[in-house]
Amino acid sequence: MAKKLIWVIIVIVIAVILASSLSRSRSNIQNGPTEVGVLLPLSGDFVWWGQSIQNGIELAQARGLTGNMDFVYQDTKCDTKDAVSGTTLLKSEYPTMHVFIVGCDNDLKAMLPLLDKDTDMAFVAGLSGSDLYATDFPIINLSYRLEAEASAVSDFAAKKLGIKTLGLIMGNENFDSVLDVSIPQDFGALGGKTVVESMKINDPDPSTAVLKAIASKPDAIYVHNDIPAMSAILKRLDQLGYAGPRIMTYGAHDQSLLDSAGKSAEGFYVPWVIPDPLTSVQQDFVDSYKKMFGIDPFVTSYFVYDGVTLLDEANQSCQGNTQCMTKYFYDKTDFQGILGNVKYEPGGQVERTFYFDQVKDGKFVEVK
């Protein structure tokens, strides 16, 4: 009799667990529009960055590619405190919101304790390091990993330019902490040497870092910072008569840097994942973007446009269930985006083909 009672209790417990699991799974399926929280820097130093992401989403919406989704924006300024408060507000006002698009990787790191790995998912729109994915929370990278740029820059400097010593002028934020480790490792593996100098993001006076970098007599210099500081660095290098190659981070591929740096921008190299010439599909994207926003699209707009297009497809197939949607992204092998075939993989891995452009006569021209 006692054994029978024990078995009855076990059966009841299992039934309760299964019912709870089924209920939780059903609660993650939305009947109405799928609400997507979009946390971006829409003010402050990085507003141009947030705007490129929002523009990519809005162009996809204008083209009818986002279907049954509502995008709700929160301004984070790329400040983790604002990211946390913004996430708390969204979770409070939209209890059925489980999908998030985040512009800054440090914001997403701060948000993770507020998110549920079983019911929520997140997309990161910008570059990020491998440390962001050291979690069991589902994060899909819409761009590519920082380590991929480090490898591409090292390969280009060593093999294309024949550089033996590379000076690095780096900022003091998360991206830099990844790049100033990855580039020395990759470049070193190719037989080169590196010297790293740091400065604050958007420090208006980069003189100290530039002077120290030049003092090491590098064959070339790689720069990572935001546009205002990169402009100041280029001008200072020019003033000091530095004649070696200058390689900039991908964020330098922007007309505003050419405008602000003027002649000092002439000749610098920058990694890029958009071919020259553009395909007809890419040219149509550029034309539509310029007509809608009055400017050329930054590469992040391409990434996000492709991402929300596939998100719409996954959302329709999965009825808003995030576990299903995550699997849909990882299983998709034939998705053709604006940048061609894209395969999103766990751990933030996204295969991209890198090109290098050089500024010639005030224009970006692909290095052949």
N, C-alpha and C positions, 0 to 999 in steps of 0.2 A: 504493500500500500504506500509506503514512504517513497519507494523508487518511482512508483507511478505518479505520485504528486510532484516529485522532482522533475520528471519528464514533462509534465503539464506546464510547470513554471518555465522550463526552458523553451518550450514551444511558444508560450505567451510572450516571453522576452524577445525571441527571434521575430515574431509577428510585429511587435511594437517597433523594433529596429527597422524592419523592412518598410513598414508603413511610414515611419518618420523619414526614411531615405527617399521614398517615393514622393512624399509630400514636399520635401525640400527640392527634389528635382523638378516637380511641377511648378513650384513657386518661382523657379528660374525661367519659366516660359511665359512670355508676355503676350497678352491678347491684343493690346493696343500698340501704338508706335513704340519702337525700341528707343529708350532714352539713352543718349550718349553724352557723358560728361567730358568736356574739352577744357583742359587746364593749360593755359598758355600765358606767356608774358605779353600782355596787351598794353602795357605801359612800362616806363622805366628804360634802362639801357638796352634791353633786348626786344623792344617792341617790333622792330623790323622782322625779327625771327618769328615771333608769334603771328604776325600778320601774314607771313608766307604760308604758314600752316592753315590759318583761317581761310585764306584765299583759295588754297587747294580744295578745301572742303566745300566752299561756296560755289566754286566752278563746277564741281561734281554735282552739287545740288541743282544748279542752273541747267545742267545737261540731263537732269532726271535720272541720275545714277545712284541716288542714295535712298530711294524707295521709302520704306516704312520706318524711317528713323528721324528722331528729333535731336538736334545738337544743342546742348546747353553749355554756354561758355562761362568760365571763371578766370579772372586775371590773377596770375601768380607772381608776375614780375621776375620769374625764375628765383623766387625767394621761398625757401622751404616752409617758413611760417605761414605764408599766404597759401601755399599749396595744401597744407594741413587744414587750415581754416576753410579753404574753398571746398575741399573734399568733405569735411564735416557738414558744411551747409548743403551741398548737393545730396548727401546721404539722408539728411533730415528732410529736405523738401521733395526729394524724389526717391522714396523708399524702394521702388522697383528698378532703380538705375543700377546696372551691373557692368556697363561697358564704359571704359575711360580712354581718351586719347590725351597723352601728356607730351608737352613740348620739351621739357627740360629733365634730364635724367636724374638730377639731384632732387627735383620735386617728386618724381615717382618713388625714389627711395624713401623719402619722408612719408609718402602716402601709404606705403605698403602695410603698416600696422593697422590701418583703418579699413583695409580691404579684406574680403573673404576669398580664400583660394578656391573654395568649392563653388561659389556663385558669381564671382567677379572675374573680369579679365581686363588687361590694359595693353595699349599700344604706345610705344615710344616713337615720336616722330623725328627725333634728331639722333645724331651719333651718340654712342654709349660704349662703355667698356664692359669687359666680361664680368666684372663684379656685380653689375646690375642684375645679372641672371643667376646669381648664386642663391636661388630661392626656389621653392616649389610653387610659387605664385605664377600663373600663366601670363607672361609678358611677350608680346610679339613686336619685333623690331621692324619698322617700316623703311628704315634707311640702310645702314650697314654699321658694323662695329668699328670703333676707333682703331683697333688693332689692324684692321684691313687697310686703313689709310697709312698707318705707320709702315706697314710692309710695302705698300705701293711707293711711298716717298723714298724709303731706303733703297728699293730696287732701282727707281728712276735716277736717284742721285749717284749711286755706285755704277750702274751699268750704262745709263744713257749719257750722264754728264761726266763720268770718270772721276767723281769726287772721292777723296781719301779722308779728309777731315771735315766734319759737318758741325757747325755751331748752331745750337738751338736757343732761340729766345722765346721763352714760354710764359704763359700767364700763371695764375696761382689758384686755378679752380680744378674741378674734378677731371675735365677733359685733359688738362695738362699733366695731371698726376698719372694718367694712363700713357699719354704720348711720350713723356720724358723718361719713361721706362721702356716702352715698346720700341721706339725708334733706335735708341742706343743698342738694344738687344739685336734687332734686325740688321741694322747697319754694321754692327760689330761682326755679325755672322758672315757678312760679305767682305770682311777684311778692313772695314773703315773704323775711324775713331770719332767720338762726339764730345762736345763740351756744352754743358747746359747752363744757361743763365735765366733767372726768373724775374718777373716783374708783376705788378698788379694788373688785373683786367682793366683796360681803359685808363691806365695811368697816363696823364697828358704829357709827362716828361720821361721818355724812355732812355734818356742819355746814359745813365749808369749801366743798365743792362746791355745797351748797344756797345758802349766802350769796352766792357769786359768781354763781350763776344768777339769783337774785332781783335782784342789783345791776344787772343788765342790763335790768331792768324788762320782761320778756317778757309778751306777752299770754297765753301758755300755756306749759306745761312738759311735755316728753316725757321719760320715765325708762326706761332699760334697765339691769337688774341682776338678781341673783337675789332670791328672795322675802325673806330676812331684811333685806337692804339696802333693798329697795323699801319694806318696812314702816317702816324707820327714816327713810327720805326723806319718806314721806307724813306721818309724825308731826312731823318737823322743819318741813316746810312749813306744817303746821297751827299749830305753836307760834309761827311767825314771822308768822302772819296772812296767808299768801299766799291770795288769793281767786280767782286765775285758774284756768282749766281745767287739769286734769292728765291727760295721756294716757300710759298705761303700755304696755310691751311685752306681747306676747301671753301670755308666761309669768305675767303677773299675774292671769290669769283662773283663779284657784284659791281655794278656800274658805280655805285656810290663811293666805293674805294678808289676807283679810277678818277672820279671827279675830285675827291678830296686830296688824293696824293699827287695828282697832276703828273708832271714829267718824271717824278720819282717812282712812279708805278711801272714805267716802261721797262719791259724785259723780264719781269718776275714770272715764275712758273707756279701753276696751281693744279692739284689733282682734281679730276672731274669725272663724272660717270655718264655724261651725255655726249654722244658722238657728234662730230662735225664732218660733213653736213648732216642736218637733221633729216629723219625720215618724214614722209608725208604726214603720218599720224602725229609725230612730235611737232611739226611745223603748224599743224592745225591747232594743237594744244596751245602753242605759243601765241598764235594769232588771236585765239579766243580769250586767252588770259590777258593779253595787252588791251584788247577791246573792252574787257570788263573792268580791269583795274588800272590801266594806263601805264603799266610798267612791265618789264620782262620778268618771267617767273624765275625765282631762285629754285635750286634743285629740290629743296624740301617740299615745294608745292607739287612737284611730280610725284615724290614719294607718297605724300598724303593722299593725293588724288587717286593713285593706284590702290592705296590701302583701303580707303573708304568705298571704292568701287567693289573690291573683293569682299569687304565687310558686308555690303548690301547683299551680295550673293550668298554669303554664309548665313546672314540673318534670315533670309527668306527660307533657306533650306532647314535651318535649325530652330525657327520660331523664337529667336531670342535666347536660346539656351547657350550659356557661355562655354560650357564644357564641350558641347557639340561644335560651337563656332571655332574654338581653339583648334580642335582636331581637324576641322574643315580647312583651316589655313595651312596647317602642317602637311595635310594629305594632298593638297592641291599642287599638281605638277605641270599643268598646262595653262596657267594663267598668263595671259598676254596683256601687260600694262602698257602705259605710255613709253616706258623704258625697255620694252620688250618682255621676254619671258622672265618671270620672277618666281623664285622658290623661297618661301619663308620657312625657316627651320628653328627648332628649339635652341635655346641658348643664345638667341639674338643673331644667329648666323644668317646672312643674306648674301647670296652670290651676286657680285656686281663686276662689270668690266671697267677697269680704270683707264682713263686717258689723261694726258697732261696738256694743258693749254698754256700759252705764253702771251703776255701783253705785247702787242706790236702795233705801233701807231695808234695807241689808245683803244685797241680792240683785243678781245680774247681770240687767239688763233691756235688751233690744235697742233701740237708738235708731232710731226710725222716721223 
